[in-house]
């Protein structure tokens, strides 16, 4: 498809804009153990070039072959990873779409941008990735799958074209995005392609449906993991009435979820061929990521509300123009790091408004000295927060109780809670979480924006995804 090449970056100084938020950003950097937002050292960057983001909603990192999965779910994504930089431990900032997708596109933690649910909206005053790139002369376009990505929530800020449809999936989104790409391939552009094809209900196209069912025990008669069924189980759990699906039903649901991944992977293979045909594999940066993962009762739940690694660990694969040697970065990074990374790689100025992420270009170029922590939150779910450092991952709720402490690298499904055996680690990590929360609270909060009455079509889309009764 293309020649593998080592990363080659020109050296330049990336300007750090001064703002009234500088002191708070510095405090956040101290809390996180790494520079958040700006660096005072010369940073390698590339010249202006196209950027393509493949945003696969609800995709678990550990269900991809390049992340060690046992099923052949992702041959084309694995091929992409083989000529990319793959980040092994990328943590999402929230466990569901509204806050996590907004964090990706704004480089802000959720409590700052405030986008949590249907009564919220992305504030006008933030600078999104698309706005920053449009200001630098980029053509910006997005083809998204509706629902929480609808322009109703103002997440379309900065996109010249924002095509949002009613849960159409790649079958409808893909051809439209490719047609746009053929018309604009010679420009410098930002293209976002987002799909719910891996989201519940787990209903892959029929030619993929049986791909991973061989050898499995038949599910309970009448059981199908539809969005309505899975959401009903999730709603019961939130009400304190945990219901455990039989193992055979869980394995059946996982097999269908994996078949959805294989379908998306098949589309990505075709899409990469288009990029090759248009010479964009040589010119463009291609990024594959997700907003969060999915639970299959590893911690008693289905779908995604908790912040265990089954949900908070996401894939992040960055292929620079011309490809690279398939290296892996083991340091902890966050989804809010994507925006500043893209801006540095393209030489686009950081916005004057604050961002919380840090550029990953140094890690991509082989600087192994940087260490960091990842943070996330979902206040509507009992004030849940999480933090990952190089060794441990902690998940907490409001109050003194600790949900769990895990050595996530040794225990990637977080089966073994080490909290009671490591009170000093729990205390230290809770103090860091509190310092992080305090630093965020000290930032001038963005204006609260209420989205108003829900558009009937958007409401229908959310209902189809299982979010509304």
N, C-alpha and C positions, 0 to 999 in steps of 0.2 A: 504493500500500500504506500509506503514511503520509507526513506532511509532513516535509520536511527542516528541521531546526532547528539553529542554532548551539549548540555546547556551552554549557551554563549550569550552573556549579557554585557552590554556596554556599561561603563562606569560613569555615574553622574550623581549629582547631589539632589535628593528629593526634598523640596522645600517643606518645612513644617510651618503651617500658618499659625500666627499668634491669635489667641482669642481669649475671651473672659473665662473660658472653661479650662485653660491650660493647667491651673493648679489642681483641679479635680482629675483631669486626665493623668497628670503625674501621680496623683495618689492612687488611682486605679492601676497604674503601671507598677507601683511599689507593692500593692496588694497581690497582683498577678504574678510578680516575679519576672516580668519581661516588659519591654517597651510597648505600651499600647498607644497606637496612633502615630507616633513620630520617632525617628531615630536621628541622632546627631552625627552619625558616621556616614561617610559616602556609601550609597547603596547602589548595587548594580541594577540597571533598568534596561528595557528594550525600547525601540522606537515605536511610534504609533502603528497599531495593527488591529485587525478584527478580533473580536472575542465572541465565542459561542458558549452559552451555558445550557447544559442539559439537566434539568431539574426534575428528578423522578420522585414524586411525592410518596412518602411512606416506605422508602426502600431501606431495608436493614443492610448495614455493611457486611455483617457476617453471613448473609445469604448469597454472597457473590464468591465465585471461585478465587478471584485474586485476593480475597480476604480469608481464604482457607475453607470455604464451604465444600461439603462432600458431594453435593449434586452439581450437575453440569448446567447451571442456570444461566451462565453469563460468558459464553466463549468470546463474544465480540467486545464486551466491556473488559474482559481479561486481556484481549489483544490491545485495546486502548491503553490499559494500565501498563502493558509491557513497554510502551514507548512514552510513558508519562512519569510524573512524580506522584506517587500514591501516598497519601497521609493515612497512617495506620490507626491513629487515635484522634479522630475529629469529633468533638462534642457539640451537639445542638444546644441552642440557648433556651429551648422550650420543647415540650413533648407533643405539641400539636401545631396545625398549620398557621393560624393567624399570627401568633407571636414569632414563630420560628422563621417563616418566610419573610416577615417584615424585618427581622434581625439580619437575615442574609442580605437583603436589598438596601439596608440603611447602615449596617455596622453599628447598631445600637442594641444594648440589652433591653429586654422586654419592658421592665418597669420604667424605662426612659421613653420609649416610643408609645407605650400604652395600648398596643393593639392586641387585645386578648379575645374578643368575641364579637357577637353581632351588634352590640351597642357602641362599638368603638370604630375608629377610622384612623388611618395613618395621617399624622398631622402634616399640614402644608409646610410647616417651617423646617422639617427635616430635609436634608439633601440626600436623595437616593443615589444609588450607583448610576442609574440611567440619567439623572439630572446632571451629575458630575461629568459624565462622558458626553452628553449632548452639549454642555457648555464648552467642551473642548473640540467641538465640531464633528462628533460622531453621529452617524445615523443610528437610531435606536428603534428596535422592534421587539415585540413579545407576542408569542402565540401560546396561550394558556388555557387551562381546562375548566375555567369558571369556578363556581363555588367560592371558597375563601380567597381565590385569586381574582375575583371579579373586581372591576373598577369601582363598584359600589363602595369599596373600602379604601379608595384613594391610593391603592398600591401601584397604580399605573403611572405615578408621577415620573415625568421625564421621558416616557416612551412616546416617540412620534407616532408609532403604530402600536396599538394594544388590542390584539384580537382575542377576545374572551368568549368562549362558547359554553353550552350547557352539557358539561361532562361528556365531551365528545371522544376523548382519548386520542391516541396517536393516529388512529385510522382516519380521522378527520383533520386533526391538527397538523400531522406530518406533511401531507401534500401541500398544504397552504404555506407552511414554513419553507419547504423546499422551493416552491415557486418564487417566494419572496427572495430567497437566497440567490437564485439564478439571476434575478433582476439586479441584485445589489452586491454581487460577489466582488466587484472591483473597488468597492468603497471601504472605508474604515467604519466598522459598525459594531454595535453590541446587539446580539440576538439572544433572547431568552426563549427556550422551549420548555414548557411545564406540562406534566401529565399526571392524572390520577389512575393510570392503568394498573398500578400495583396496589392501589387503595382497596379497602373492603367496599362492597362484598367481593369475595374472591371468585371472580367469574371470567376466567381467561377465554379468549377465542377458542372455538371448538376444536380447531386443529392443534391447539396446544394443551387442551384440557387434561388429557389422559397421560401426559408426558411423564409424570412422576407418581402415578397411581399404582403401577405394577408392584405387586408384593405387599401392598398395604391391606390391613384388615378393613372390611367394609364398614362405613360409618353407621351410626345408629339409624335405623330406618326412618326416613323422612328428614334427616338432618342435612341442611345445606348452609354453608357459611355466608349467607346473604348479609348485606349491610343492615337490614332490619333485625335479623337474628342476632348478629354480633353486637349491635348497639344495645339491644335489650339486655344481653348479658352484662355488658359494660355498665349500663344504667343501674342494674341490680347491685353490682359491686360498689358503685359510688354511694348507693343507699345503705351500704353495710351488709348486704345480703349476698355474699360471695357464692357463686354457683360454679362448680367445677365440671367442665366438660370431660367426658371419658377420653382416655388417651387416643382411642381410634378416631374420634371426631377431631381432636386437635391435629393429629398427624394428617388427616384428610384435608383439613383447612390449610395446613402448611404446604402440602403438595400443590394445592390450587394456587396459593400465593406464589410459590416458586414457579409455577407455570406462567403466571402473569409476568414475573421477572423475565423468564425466557422469551416471552412474546416481545417485551420492550427491548430486550437485548437483540432480538432479531431485527427490529426496526433500526436500532443503533448501527448494526452492521451495514444495512442499506444506506443509512445516512452518511456514514463514514466514506462509503464509495462515492457519494455525491460530492463530499468535500474534496476527495482526491481528484475527481473529475474537474472541479472548479479551481484546483491548485490551492485550496484553502488549508490543506494539511501543511503546506509550506509557509503560509502567510498568517494563519490564525492560531490563537490560543483556544483550546477546547477544554471545557471544565465540566465534569460530571459530578453531581452531588445530590443529596436529598435534604429534606427539612427535618425528618425524624424517622425512626424505625417503627416497629410493630411488636406487640407482645403476643405470645401464644402460651399464656398461663405459666411462664417461668416464675412469675411472682404473684400468681393467683388471678391475674387479669388477662383480658384480651383487648385488642385495639391499642390505643396510645393515650395515656394520661400521666403515667409515672415516669420517673427520670432515671430508672436503671439503664444499664448500657444497651439492653434490648431495644430501647427507644431512643436514648440520647446519643448513642454512637452512630455516626452516619458515614457513608463513603464520601471521600473527597479525592478526586483524580484530576490533575492539571497537566495537560499536554501542551507545552509551548510550541511555537512555530517550528516545524521541521522535526519535532519529536525529540526524545532524549533516551537515556539508557535504562529506563524502567527502574528507577531508584525508589526506595521506600523511606519515608520520614517517620521515625518512631516517637518524636516529641509530641506532647499534647498540644493540639490546636483547637480553634473554635470556628463555628460557621461565620461569626462576625468578622473573621480574618479574610474572607473571600474578597470583599469590596476593596480594602486597602491593597491587597495583593494585585488585583486587576489594575488598579490605578497606577501602582508602581511599575508593573510590567509594561504598561502602555505609555508611561510618562505623563499621565494626566494628573493635574494638581489635586492634592487632598482638598476637600471642601473647607470653607471657613467655619461651617457649623461642626459641632463635635462628632467624632466617631470613637468607638470603643475598641475596635479591632486593631490588629497589627499586621503589617505586611509579612508574608511568608517567603518572600523572594530569597532572603538569606538562607533559610532552611532548604529551599529548592536548589540553591547553588552549592549546597554541601556544608554550610556552617552548622556544626553540631553542638556549638557552645550554648545556644539559646535554650533556656528552659522556661516553662510557663505553666500556668494553671488555667483550667476552663471553668466557667461558671454558667449557671442557668437557673431558671425560675419559672414557676407557674402559680402566682398568688391565688387564682380562683380555686385551685385544688389543694386546700388546706395549707396555703403558704409554702408549698414544697419548693425546695432549692437543692442544687447539687453543686459539687466542686470536684474536679479531678486534678491531682498533682502528679508528678512523675511516678508515684508509687501507689496511691490510694484514690478511691472514688467514694465520696460520702453523699448520701441522700437524706435530707431532713424534712420534717414538717414543722409548723409552728409549735412552740412549746418546747419543753426540755427533752422530749423523746427523740432518739435518733433512729431513723428508718433503717439505715444500714451503712456499713463500712466494708469496703471490698478491695482486695488486691486484684484489680481488674485485668492486669496483664496475665496473671497466672490463672485467673478465674473469670474468663470473659463473659460468661453468662451470670456471674455474680450469685452463685449458689451458696457461698459460704460467708456468712455475716461475721465479721471480725470485731464488731463494735465493743462487745463486752470484754474481750481479751485485750483491747488496745485503748483504754480510756484516755491516755495521754495524746494519742493521735486524734481521737475524736475531739478532744478539747481544743487542740491546736487548729484543726480544720474548721471547727465551728467558729473559733475566733476570727479566722481568715474570712469565712463567709460573712460574719457580722461586719467586719471592716469593709468588705466589698459592698454590702447592702448600704452601709452608712455613706460610703463614697458616692454611690448612685443617688441616694436621697439628697445629698448636698448639692447635686447638679440642679440648676434651674430647670424645673420640669417643663416639658413641652405642653402647649395648651391642650386641654381635654377637648376632644371633638366627638360629638355624638352623630352617628351615621343617619339617624332618622328612621323613618318607616322602611322596612325591608322590602325591596323590590320583589314582586311575586315570582319572577323568573329565577332570581337568585335564591329565594326561599325554596323553590322547587328543586334547584340544584343541590342545596344543602340537605334537603330531605332525601334525595336520591343517594347521597353519600352516607346517610345514616346519622346526620348531626341533629336533626330536628324530629320531634315526634310526628 
